[in-house]
């Protein structure tokens, strides 16, 4: 940890990345890519496939920052097909673009969020569109106090505009200062690097703990330090209970 041993009780709001942190997007992406891999009769491994997705998604987000996420996913699917030399129907690209609603939550997400809701404002800062997130939110089973998406901002994390947008709204709508915010996320690339630049305290939910590589999330050249590190949201909850003597 840093920040002179920050405590989980120091904050009023938890700002969450959703996909990779609360929703198991790697499993969702892997499952949604099976028709393409089957059509091409390919035997690529999961991590190799996810790393290809992560690279092409990052490139697409930089090239088309205002594109709605479901449309962007369809474009990424088309790029994956081209890279792999597989010809498929455009309908398959569209199906992949709409697959977010099928991506499963991590087993601990709903219960952990229910507990944390009793102690913090819960905020989403996500790289998806509102329709896609609404489907995921039903699986998470909690009413977030605010939801800010790439569709609202017009850019994708790690663009600093997304964090500026969120912090401006937290100040204006809730009276919450940046020092009262703990950003909770899995992705070092999408979240911890820009959150560090924004001066936020950070909790890393290392969902890929023990696995090699970055999977669907690019690994940044410079790994930022974090204030807290957990391998699950359930572990975060346990630490909070300990902090309040529960």
Secondary structure, DSSP 8 states (H G I E B T S, - for coil): --TTT--GGG-SEEEE--BTTTB-HHHHHHHHTHHHHHHTT----HHHHHHHHHHHHHHHHHH-TTS-HHHHHHHHHHHHHHHHT----HHHHHHHHTGGGG--B-TTHHHHHHHHTTTSEEEEEESS-HHHHHHHHHHHT---SEEEEHHHHTS-TTSHHHHHHHHHHIIIII---GGGEEEEES-IIIIIHHHHHTT-EEEEE-TTTT-SS-TTS---SS----SEEESSHHHHHHHHHHHTT-
